Amino acid sequence: MPRTPSATTTAAPKKKPAKKTMSPRTAQLIAVGVVVAFLAAIVAILVSTLQAPAAGEALPEPDASVTAEVLRGDSHAITNPADPEVTIVEFLDFQCPACAVASQAVAELKAEYGDRVAIVIRNFPLTSIHPHAVDAALAFEAAAAQGATVEMYEALFATQQQWSAGTGSQAAAFRQLADDLGLDLAEYDRVIADPATLERIARDRDDALGLGLQGTPSFFVDGEPAAIASFDDLRALVEQKLN
């Protein structure tokens, strides 16, 4: 009797292991981690920004309505004769190399005629080419507020090559000069931060522009522009006035 073939048993296909479903708790922890990492990145950027050298102070836009004056009652003098026979006013930029050279000629005039000639310094920072000029002017103003007009004027020009070559803000270098001069640093900082100080520099700048000045150094002798080709010409003009 023929044998009935036995039924072939087909193996059932293996099921792939089911993917584990992320628990709500795990998803929450991952989300929190992403947020923390994002916030940490933001904080790092902010800290980096705060620690980076600040840009130089910016002057207000020029005010064309200002009536330009060569000399104002509160302008800073580096000589103070009781009854000056001649008054020299210099509009300068403390980062200007030519102004540093001019300071040597001014020092000679001061030494020779200081008891007869008033020498007045006014700010004309050329911000388009001298990024540290405004901060240097602020340092000058802050020192002048403590009676150290001459000392800071000389210190800024004596160290011009060092701070002028620096990148970023040179405010710390100027503050160190103030410290070296023995100034009250708390008061120095207060004057630097006072908006009125920047406004004062802007007023000098506006006077310079209103007087038609285009560069530094620019001199006035007894209220008239000094048309000079050299510092010897300036000396000759002063001597002429004195004689």
C-alpha positions in Angstrom: 0.0 0.0 0.0 1.6 3.2 -1.1 2.7 5.5 1.7 0.9 8.8 1.8 3.6 11.5 1.7 3.8 13.4 4.9 3.0 17.0 4.8 6.0 19.3 4.5 6.3 21.6 7.4 7.2 25.2 6.4 9.2 27.2 8.9 7.5 30.4 9.9 9.6 33.5 9.0 11.5 35.0 11.9 10.2 38.3 13.1 12.6 41.2 13.2 13.1 42.5 16.7 10.8 45.4 17.4 12.4 48.8 17.7 12.5 50.0 21.2 10.3 52.9 21.7 12.0 55.9 23.4 10.5 56.6 26.7 9.1 60.1 27.3 11.6 60.5 30.1 14.6 59.7 27.8 13.2 62.1 25.1 12.9 64.8 27.7 16.5 64.4 28.9 17.8 64.6 25.3 15.8 67.7 24.7 17.1 69.3 27.9 20.6 68.3 26.9 20.2 70.0 23.5 18.9 73.2 25.1 21.7 73.2 27.6 24.3 72.8 24.9 22.7 75.6 22.9 22.7 77.9 25.9 26.3 77.1 26.6 27.3 78.0 23.1 25.4 81.3 23.4 27.1 82.1 26.7 30.5 81.3 25.2 29.9 83.7 22.4 28.8 86.4 24.8 31.8 85.9 27.1 34.1 86.0 24.0 32.5 89.2 22.9 32.7 90.8 26.3 36.4 89.9 26.6 37.3 91.1 23.2 38.8 94.6 22.9 36.1 97.2 22.5 36.0 99.4 19.5 37.1 103.0 19.9 34.5 105.5 21.1 32.4 107.1 18.4 31.8 110.8 18.2 28.4 112.2 17.5 27.7 113.4 14.0 29.1 116.9 13.2 26.8 119.7 14.1 26.8 122.2 11.3 24.8 124.7 13.4 27.7 125.4 15.7 29.2 128.8 15.4 32.9 127.9 15.1 35.3 129.5 17.5 39.1 129.3 17.5 39.3 129.5 21.3 36.7 128.8 24.0 36.8 129.8 27.6 37.3 126.3 28.9 39.9 125.2 26.3 43.0 123.5 27.7 46.3 125.4 27.8 49.7 124.0 28.3 51.1 127.4 29.2 49.4 129.9 31.4 51.0 133.3 31.4 49.1 135.8 33.4 49.1 138.3 30.5 50.0 136.5 27.3 51.4 138.6 24.5 50.6 135.9 21.9 48.1 133.1 21.9 48.7 129.9 19.9 45.9 127.5 19.4 46.6 124.1 17.9 44.0 121.7 16.7 45.5 118.2 16.9 44.9 114.5 16.7 46.9 112.5 19.2 47.4 109.6 16.8 48.7 111.9 14.0 52.4 111.4 13.4 52.8 115.0 12.2 51.3 116.2 15.5 53.9 114.2 17.4 56.6 116.0 15.5 54.8 119.3 16.1 54.8 118.6 19.8 58.6 119.0 19.8 58.3 122.4 18.1 55.6 123.4 20.6 57.9 122.2 23.5 60.6 124.5 22.2 58.2 127.5 22.0 57.0 126.7 25.5 60.5 126.5 26.9 61.6 129.7 25.2 58.4 131.9 25.4 56.2 130.1 28.0 55.9 133.2 30.2 54.8 135.3 27.2 52.9 132.9 25.0 49.7 131.0 25.8 49.6 127.7 24.0 46.2 126.1 23.8 45.4 122.5 22.7 42.1 121.5 21.0 41.0 118.1 19.8 40.5 117.3 16.1 40.5 113.5 15.9 40.6 112.3 12.4 38.5 109.2 13.0 38.5 108.0 9.4 42.2 107.2 9.5 43.1 107.1 13.2 41.0 104.5 15.1 42.5 105.4 18.5 42.3 109.1 18.2 39.0 109.6 20.1 40.1 107.3 23.0 43.4 109.3 23.2 41.4 112.5 23.3 39.2 111.1 26.1 42.4 110.2 28.1 43.7 113.8 27.6 40.4 115.3 28.7 40.2 113.0 31.8 43.7 113.9 32.8 43.1 117.6 32.2 40.1 117.4 34.6 42.7 116.5 37.3 45.1 119.3 36.3 47.4 117.0 34.4 46.9 118.6 31.0 50.6 119.0 30.2 51.6 115.6 31.6 49.1 113.6 29.6 49.8 115.7 26.4 53.4 114.8 26.7 52.8 111.2 27.7 50.5 110.5 24.7 53.0 111.8 22.2 55.9 110.1 24.0 54.2 106.7 23.7 52.3 107.3 20.4 54.2 104.7 18.4 53.4 102.0 20.9 49.7 102.5 21.3 49.1 103.6 17.8 50.3 100.3 16.5 48.0 98.3 18.8 44.9 96.5 17.6 41.6 96.8 19.3 40.8 99.4 22.0 43.9 101.1 23.6 41.8 102.4 26.5 43.8 100.1 28.9 47.0 101.6 27.7 45.8 105.1 28.2 44.5 104.2 31.7 48.0 102.9 32.5 49.4 106.2 31.5 47.0 107.9 33.9 48.1 105.5 36.6 51.8 106.2 35.8 51.0 109.9 36.2 49.6 109.3 39.6 46.0 110.3 38.7 43.0 109.2 40.7 41.8 106.3 38.6 38.3 106.3 39.9 37.9 109.9 38.9 39.7 109.2 35.6 37.2 106.4 34.9 34.2 108.6 35.8 35.3 111.4 33.4 36.0 108.9 30.6 32.5 107.4 31.0 30.7 110.8 31.3 28.9 111.5 27.9 29.8 115.2 28.4 33.5 114.4 27.8 32.8 112.9 24.4 30.5 115.9 23.7 33.3 118.3 24.6 35.6 116.5 22.1 32.9 116.7 19.5 32.6 120.4 20.1 36.3 120.9 19.4 35.9 118.8 16.2 32.9 120.9 15.2 34.8 124.1 15.7 37.7 122.7 13.6 35.3 121.8 10.8 33.5 125.1 11.0 36.8 126.9 10.7 37.5 125.0 7.5 40.3 122.8 8.8 41.0 119.6 6.8 44.0 118.1 8.7 46.2 118.2 11.7 48.2 119.9 13.1 46.5 123.2 12.4 47.6 126.4 14.1 46.1 129.7 14.8 48.1 132.6 16.1 46.1 135.4 17.8 43.0 134.1 16.3 44.2 134.0 12.7 45.1 130.8 10.8 48.9 130.4 10.6 49.8 129.8 6.9 53.1 128.0 7.5 55.1 125.5 5.5 57.3 124.4 8.4 57.6 124.7 12.2 60.4 127.2 11.6 57.7 129.4 10.0 55.6 129.1 13.1 58.5 130.2 15.3 59.2 133.1 13.0 55.5 134.1 13.1 55.5 134.0 16.9 58.7 136.0 17.1 57.3 138.6 14.7 54.2 138.9 16.9 56.3 139.3 20.0 58.5 141.9 18.5 
